């Protein structure tokens, strides 16, 4: 199966694209589209996170759950929305933490492409969703794929900073070799949980400290 994904990732993940679970994902999406269902993000943006953050440039991972399910919001990067779309509540709370952590002014854009282009993989555990139906593709096989992505990063990279926000993301901790990588955990930035340990986590300054300690360039968190 010829998956349209950035070349370095295509090489790293080539074995996944022929596995039964991945063929099942492709078949499921094709069937839903044929039935007239609207699926987000658009097909050309499903692997956008990988296209924006090549494997050899990867420094950090921010793990989300599934794409935004409203029209025009999802563009393949976890927590991010395209220019001109109001930042959703969780992203608003991420910006509040950035402001208190490093003094960054609250941005007007919710587009986090600049983070991705600096080596922050903005990975959703599930890469598609039906319009207005959150978690509708949670069980079609995407989890197998993104778990494989995390395992590959763990096995083939060193010193990656994983930011795991909320219980769902933290369940992926078992896939990460913490003897060679860094794991930062906090509550999810959702309005329902941000005050239970996300605010005050200082994950952005901590990430940069960990990167600098390895001789790597820090992330400019201003989108």
C-alpha positions as CSV (number, residue, x, y, z in Angstrom):
1,X,0.0,0.0,0.0
2,X,1.5,3.3,-1.1
3,X,0.9,5.6,1.9
4,X,1.5,9.3,1.2
5,X,3.6,10.2,4.2
6,X,7.0,12.0,4.7
7,X,9.9,10.0,3.4
8,X,11.8,9.4,6.6
9,X,8.6,8.2,8.4
10,X,7.7,6.1,5.4
11,X,11.0,4.2,5.8
12,X,10.7,3.9,9.6
13,X,7.1,2.7,9.5
14,X,7.1,0.7,6.2
15,X,6.3,-2.6,8.0
16,X,3.2,-1.2,9.5
17,X,1.6,-0.3,6.2
18,X,1.2,-3.9,5.1
19,X,-0.2,-5.2,8.4
20,X,-3.8,-6.4,8.6
21,X,-4.9,-3.7,11.1
22,X,-3.6,-0.9,8.8
23,X,-5.3,-2.3,5.7
24,X,-8.5,-2.5,7.9
25,X,-8.2,1.2,8.8
26,X,-7.8,2.1,5.1
27,X,-10.8,0.0,4.2
28,X,-12.9,1.4,7.0
29,X,-12.2,5.0,5.9
30,X,-13.0,4.2,2.2
31,X,-16.3,2.6,3.2
32,X,-17.3,5.5,5.3
33,X,-16.5,8.0,2.6
34,X,-18.4,6.0,0.1
35,X,-21.4,6.1,2.4
36,X,-21.3,9.9,2.4
37,X,-19.8,10.4,5.8
38,X,-17.7,13.5,6.5
39,X,-14.3,12.7,8.0
40,X,-11.8,15.0,9.6
41,X,-9.1,16.0,8.9
42,X,-9.2,16.0,5.1
43,X,-7.5,13.0,3.5
44,X,-4.3,15.0,2.5
45,X,-3.9,16.1,6.2
46,X,-4.3,12.7,8.0
47,X,-0.5,12.4,8.2
48,X,0.2,16.1,8.5
49,X,2.0,15.7,11.8
50,X,4.6,13.4,10.2
51,X,5.0,15.6,7.2
52,X,5.7,18.6,9.3
53,X,8.1,16.8,11.7
54,X,10.5,14.4,9.9
55,X,11.8,11.5,11.9
56,X,15.4,12.8,11.9
57,X,14.3,16.2,13.3
58,X,12.1,14.9,16.1
59,X,12.9,16.4,19.5
60,X,9.6,16.1,21.5
61,X,6.1,14.5,21.3
62,X,2.9,16.1,22.5
63,X,0.2,13.4,22.4
64,X,-3.5,14.1,21.9
65,X,-6.4,11.8,21.7
66,X,-8.4,12.3,18.5
67,X,-8.9,15.1,16.0
68,X,-11.3,18.0,16.6
69,X,-14.7,16.9,15.2
70,X,-16.1,20.4,14.2
71,X,-15.9,21.8,10.7
72,X,-12.7,23.4,9.8
73,X,-10.9,22.7,13.0
74,X,-8.8,19.5,12.5
75,X,-5.7,19.8,10.3
76,X,-3.7,16.8,11.5
77,X,-1.7,18.3,14.4
78,X,-2.8,17.6,18.0
79,X,-4.3,20.5,19.8
80,X,-3.8,22.8,16.8
81,X,-6.3,24.5,14.5
82,X,-5.8,26.4,11.2
83,X,-5.3,30.1,11.1
84,X,-8.5,32.0,11.5
85,X,-10.1,29.4,13.7
86,X,-10.6,30.4,17.4
87,X,-8.3,28.3,19.7
88,X,-10.4,25.6,21.4
89,X,-10.6,25.6,25.3
90,X,-7.7,23.1,25.8
91,X,-5.4,25.1,23.6
92,X,-6.4,28.2,25.4
93,X,-5.3,26.6,28.6
94,X,-2.0,25.5,27.0
95,X,-1.4,29.2,26.1
96,X,-2.2,30.3,29.7
97,X,0.4,27.8,31.0
98,X,2.9,29.1,28.5
99,X,2.2,32.6,29.7
100,X,2.8,31.8,33.3
101,X,5.7,29.4,32.6
102,X,7.8,31.5,30.2
103,X,6.0,34.8,30.0
104,X,4.8,34.3,26.4
105,X,2.0,36.6,25.4
106,X,-1.3,34.8,24.6
107,X,-1.2,34.2,20.9
108,X,-4.2,35.0,18.6
109,X,-3.6,32.1,16.3
110,X,-4.3,28.5,17.3
111,X,-2.0,27.1,14.5
112,X,0.9,25.2,16.0
113,X,2.7,24.4,12.7
114,X,5.7,26.3,13.9
115,X,6.1,24.0,16.8
116,X,5.9,21.0,14.5
117,X,8.5,22.5,12.2
118,X,10.9,22.8,15.1
119,X,10.7,19.1,15.9
120,X,7.6,18.8,18.1
121,X,5.6,15.9,16.9
122,X,1.9,16.8,17.5
123,X,0.5,13.3,17.4
124,X,-3.1,12.3,18.0
125,X,-3.5,8.7,19.1
126,X,-6.4,8.4,16.6
127,X,-5.8,10.2,13.3
128,X,-9.4,10.6,12.0
129,X,-12.9,11.2,13.3
130,X,-16.4,11.5,11.8
131,X,-17.9,14.9,11.8
132,X,-19.5,15.8,15.1
133,X,-18.9,12.4,16.6
134,X,-15.9,12.5,19.0
135,X,-14.0,9.2,19.4
136,X,-15.9,7.7,16.5
137,X,-12.7,6.2,15.0
138,X,-11.1,5.2,18.3
139,X,-11.5,1.5,17.6
140,X,-10.9,1.1,13.9
141,X,-7.2,0.4,14.3
142,X,-5.4,3.8,14.5
143,X,-4.3,3.0,18.1
144,X,-2.2,0.1,16.8
145,X,-0.5,2.4,14.3
146,X,0.2,5.3,16.7
147,X,1.4,2.8,19.4
148,X,3.8,1.5,16.8
149,X,5.0,5.1,16.1
150,X,5.7,5.6,19.8
151,X,7.6,2.3,20.0
152,X,9.7,3.2,16.9
153,X,10.6,6.6,18.4
154,X,11.5,4.9,21.7
155,X,13.6,2.3,20.0
156,X,15.4,4.3,17.3
157,X,15.8,7.8,18.9
158,X,17.5,9.1,22.0
159,X,16.6,12.0,24.4
160,X,13.1,12.7,23.1
161,X,10.9,14.6,25.5
162,X,7.4,13.1,25.7
163,X,4.7,15.4,27.1
164,X,1.8,13.2,28.4
165,X,-1.2,15.2,29.5
166,X,-4.1,13.3,31.1
167,X,-4.8,9.7,31.8
168,X,-5.2,8.6,28.2
169,X,-1.8,10.0,27.1
170,X,-0.2,8.6,30.2
171,X,-1.3,5.1,29.4
172,X,1.2,5.3,26.5
173,X,4.1,5.6,29.0
174,X,4.6,1.8,29.0
175,X,5.7,2.1,25.3
176,X,8.6,4.5,26.1
177,X,12.1,3.5,27.3
178,X,12.7,6.0,30.1
179,X,16.3,5.0,30.3
180,X,17.0,7.0,27.1
181,X,14.0,9.3,26.9
182,X,12.3,11.9,29.1
183,X,8.7,11.7,30.2
184,X,6.8,14.8,31.6
185,X,3.3,14.1,33.0
186,X,0.5,16.4,34.0
187,X,-3.3,16.7,34.0
188,X,-5.0,17.3,30.6
189,X,-5.4,21.0,29.7
190,X,-9.1,20.5,29.2
191,X,-11.2,23.0,31.3
192,X,-12.4,20.0,33.3
193,X,-9.0,19.1,34.5
194,X,-6.4,21.9,33.9
195,X,-6.6,23.1,37.5
196,X,-5.8,19.6,38.7
197,X,-2.2,19.7,37.8
198,X,-1.8,21.1,34.3
199,X,-1.5,24.7,35.4
200,X,1.8,25.1,37.0
201,X,3.4,22.0,35.4
202,X,6.0,24.2,33.6
203,X,6.4,21.6,30.9
204,X,7.5,24.1,28.2
205,X,10.5,25.4,30.2
206,X,11.3,21.9,31.3
207,X,11.3,20.6,27.8
208,X,13.7,23.3,26.7
209,X,16.0,22.6,29.7
210,X,16.1,19.0,28.7
211,X,16.9,19.8,25.1
212,X,19.6,22.3,25.9
213,X,21.2,19.7,28.2
214,X,21.6,17.5,25.1
215,X,23.1,20.4,23.1
216,X,19.9,20.8,21.1
217,X,18.2,24.1,20.2
218,X,15.3,25.0,22.4
219,X,11.8,25.3,21.1
220,X,10.4,28.8,20.4
221,X,6.9,28.2,21.7
222,X,5.5,31.3,20.2
223,X,3.3,30.1,17.3
